[in-house]
Amino acid sequence: MRAQSDERTFGQAAELLRRISQSLKLGCQALQWILNHFAEVEDWVVSQLKPVLLPLFTTSLDGWKVIEDGESLPDDWEPTDFFAGMALACLHEDDEQYLTGEELVRRIRARMNGRREFDQHVLAWLIHHWDSPRIPSWFKEAVEEEDPEKRIFLPATGTILLDPGGVRCVLYLFWCGGQLYWGYNWLSYDRWCRNLRGLVSSDS
């Protein structure tokens, strides 16, 4: 699903598929068929239950809650100012294969030096303006890595969400098949792997 100026995102599709599987009690094979043929049924799927998730979460969106968040971006927000003095960093120690989501958030925040964290507002701006020349080339080149072994996932830890089941979550940004996507994952999940990168202060 293309991350362009409309509201159809990978996060919407993932949440919709989760709900379909729960309500219809679909097995893995049925879900795999939907994924394999998603381009054929995309318009129909998106027309159902739309919107499942909006690009920006609010305090009362279909059972979701925002419990921590950055400020909304002004109309004249300048991404070059945000990225100046920032770097992408591996958050795992040498011998660590996985982290819990909560530890991931803690490590990123410990390296921000008072800078604004990557949050849902910045994530949404990037999705809708990915072709902008104001996004630094070093960041775009890192995100647009096509090799699955080198692909990175960028968690937006400046926004902490509570899903309808009461579980803390964060959004993340990633690239796949020449397109930019977003998804979300639980902070209680304990297998955040080494291809995660944190956007942190380069002075940390």
C-alpha positions as CSV (number, residue, x, y, z in Angstrom):
1,M,0.0,0.0,0.0
2,R,1.6,3.3,-1.1
3,A,2.5,5.9,1.5
4,Q,1.3,8.9,-0.5
5,S,-1.0,11.8,0.3
6,D,-4.0,9.6,1.0
7,E,-4.8,8.0,4.3
8,R,-4.3,4.4,3.2
9,T,-1.2,3.1,5.0
10,F,0.3,-0.2,5.9
11,G,-0.7,0.4,9.5
12,Q,-4.3,0.6,8.4
13,A,-4.0,-2.6,6.5
14,A,-2.3,-4.4,9.3
15,E,-5.0,-3.4,11.8
16,L,-7.8,-4.2,9.4
17,L,-6.4,-7.7,8.8
18,R,-6.1,-8.3,12.5
19,R,-9.7,-7.4,13.0
20,I,-10.9,-9.5,10.1
21,S,-8.9,-12.5,11.3
22,Q,-10.4,-12.1,14.8
23,S,-14.0,-11.6,13.7
24,L,-14.0,-14.3,11.0
25,K,-11.6,-16.6,12.8
26,L,-9.4,-16.8,9.7
27,G,-6.4,-19.1,9.8
28,C,-2.9,-18.3,8.7
29,Q,-3.4,-19.7,5.1
30,A,-6.5,-17.4,4.6
31,L,-4.6,-14.4,5.8
32,Q,-1.6,-15.2,3.6
33,W,-4.0,-15.4,0.6
34,I,-5.3,-11.9,1.4
35,L,-1.7,-10.6,1.7
36,N,-0.7,-12.2,-1.6
37,H,-3.7,-10.7,-3.4
38,F,-3.9,-7.5,-1.6
39,A,-3.4,-5.3,-4.7
40,E,-6.5,-6.9,-6.2
41,V,-8.8,-6.2,-3.2
42,E,-7.1,-3.1,-1.8
43,D,-9.9,-0.6,-2.8
44,W,-12.6,-2.9,-1.4
45,V,-10.7,-3.5,1.9
46,V,-9.9,0.2,2.4
47,S,-13.6,1.0,1.8
48,Q,-14.6,-1.2,4.6
49,L,-14.3,0.1,8.2
50,K,-12.5,3.2,6.9
51,P,-10.8,4.8,8.7
52,V,-9.3,2.1,10.8
53,L,-6.3,4.1,11.8
54,L,-5.7,7.7,10.8
55,P,-2.2,9.1,10.1
56,L,-2.4,11.0,13.4
57,F,-3.8,9.4,16.5
58,T,-6.1,11.4,18.7
59,T,-7.0,10.9,22.3
60,S,-10.2,9.0,21.4
61,L,-9.8,7.1,18.2
62,D,-11.7,3.8,18.1
63,G,-10.5,2.8,21.6
64,W,-6.9,4.0,21.1
65,K,-5.5,6.6,23.5
66,V,-2.4,8.8,23.2
67,I,-0.7,8.9,26.6
68,E,2.5,10.7,25.5
69,D,3.0,12.8,22.5
70,G,5.0,15.7,20.9
71,E,3.6,19.0,19.9
72,S,1.8,19.3,16.5
73,L,4.1,20.6,13.7
74,P,3.6,24.2,12.6
75,D,2.7,24.9,9.0
76,D,6.3,26.2,8.3
77,W,8.0,23.3,10.1
78,E,11.5,22.8,8.7
79,P,12.8,19.2,8.6
80,T,16.4,20.4,8.1
81,D,16.3,21.9,11.6
82,F,15.0,18.7,13.1
83,F,17.6,16.5,11.5
84,A,20.5,18.8,12.1
85,G,22.7,17.2,14.8
86,M,20.8,13.9,14.7
87,A,22.0,10.5,13.7
88,L,20.7,6.9,13.3
89,A,22.1,4.6,16.0
90,C,21.9,0.9,16.7
91,L,20.4,0.6,20.1
92,H,21.6,-3.0,20.9
93,E,24.7,-3.8,22.8
94,D,27.3,-6.1,21.0
95,D,25.9,-9.3,22.4
96,E,22.2,-8.4,22.4
97,Q,19.9,-9.9,19.7
98,Y,16.7,-8.4,21.1
99,L,15.3,-5.7,23.3
100,T,12.0,-5.1,25.0
101,G,10.1,-2.1,23.6
102,E,10.2,-0.3,26.9
103,E,14.0,-0.7,27.0
104,L,14.1,0.6,23.5
105,V,12.3,3.8,24.5
106,R,14.5,4.3,27.5
107,R,17.7,4.0,25.5
108,I,16.5,6.4,22.8
109,R,15.5,9.0,25.4
110,A,18.8,8.7,27.2
111,R,20.5,9.8,24.0
112,M,18.3,12.8,23.0
113,N,20.1,15.6,24.9
114,G,16.9,17.6,25.1
115,R,16.1,17.2,21.3
116,R,12.6,16.5,20.0
117,E,12.0,12.8,19.7
118,F,10.8,11.2,16.5
119,D,7.1,11.1,17.0
120,Q,3.8,10.6,15.1
121,H,3.8,14.1,13.8
122,V,7.2,13.9,12.3
123,L,6.4,10.4,11.0
124,A,3.2,11.6,9.3
125,W,5.0,14.6,7.8
126,L,7.7,12.3,6.3
127,I,5.1,10.0,4.8
128,H,3.3,12.8,3.1
129,H,6.5,14.7,2.0
130,W,8.9,11.9,1.3
131,D,9.9,13.4,-2.1
132,S,10.8,16.7,-0.4
133,P,14.5,17.8,-1.1
134,R,14.5,19.1,2.5
135,I,14.8,15.6,3.9
136,P,18.6,15.0,4.3
137,S,20.0,12.5,1.8
138,W,21.8,10.5,4.5
139,F,18.5,9.8,6.2
140,K,16.6,8.8,3.0
141,E,19.4,6.6,1.8
142,A,19.4,4.7,5.1
143,V,15.6,4.3,5.2
144,E,15.4,3.3,1.5
145,E,17.7,0.3,1.9
146,E,16.2,-2.6,-0.1
147,D,18.3,-5.4,1.2
148,P,16.1,-7.3,3.7
149,E,19.2,-8.0,5.8
150,K,20.0,-4.3,6.1
151,R,16.5,-2.9,6.2
152,I,15.9,-0.7,9.2
153,F,12.8,0.0,11.3
154,L,12.6,3.5,12.9
155,P,10.4,3.6,16.0
156,A,8.6,6.9,16.7
157,T,9.1,6.8,20.5
158,G,8.0,10.4,21.0
159,T,4.4,9.1,20.8
160,I,3.2,6.4,23.2
161,L,-0.1,4.9,22.5
162,L,-2.5,2.7,24.4
163,D,-4.3,0.2,22.2
164,P,-7.9,-0.9,22.8
165,G,-6.7,-3.8,24.9
166,G,-4.7,-1.4,27.2
167,V,-1.2,-2.3,25.8
168,R,1.4,0.4,25.3
169,C,2.5,0.7,21.7
170,V,4.7,2.8,19.4
171,L,4.5,3.5,15.7
172,Y,7.5,2.8,13.4
173,L,8.6,3.7,9.9
174,F,10.1,1.3,7.4
175,W,10.8,0.9,3.7
176,C,9.8,-2.1,1.6
177,G,9.5,-2.7,-2.2
178,G,10.3,0.9,-3.1
179,Q,7.6,2.3,-0.8
180,L,7.4,3.9,2.7
181,Y,5.2,2.2,5.2
182,W,4.3,2.6,8.9
183,G,3.1,0.1,11.4
184,Y,3.0,-0.3,15.2
185,N,4.2,-2.8,17.8
186,W,3.7,-3.4,21.5
187,L,6.3,-2.0,24.0
188,S,5.8,-5.2,26.0
189,Y,7.1,-7.2,23.0
190,D,10.5,-8.6,23.9
191,R,12.0,-9.3,20.5
192,W,12.7,-5.9,19.0
193,C,15.6,-7.0,16.8
194,R,18.9,-5.5,15.7
195,N,17.7,-3.9,12.5
196,L,16.0,-1.2,14.7
197,R,17.6,2.3,14.6
198,G,17.0,5.1,16.9
199,L,17.0,8.7,15.7
200,V,19.1,10.3,18.4
201,S,21.3,13.3,19.1
202,S,24.6,12.9,17.3
203,D,26.3,14.2,20.5
204,S,25.1,11.3,22.6
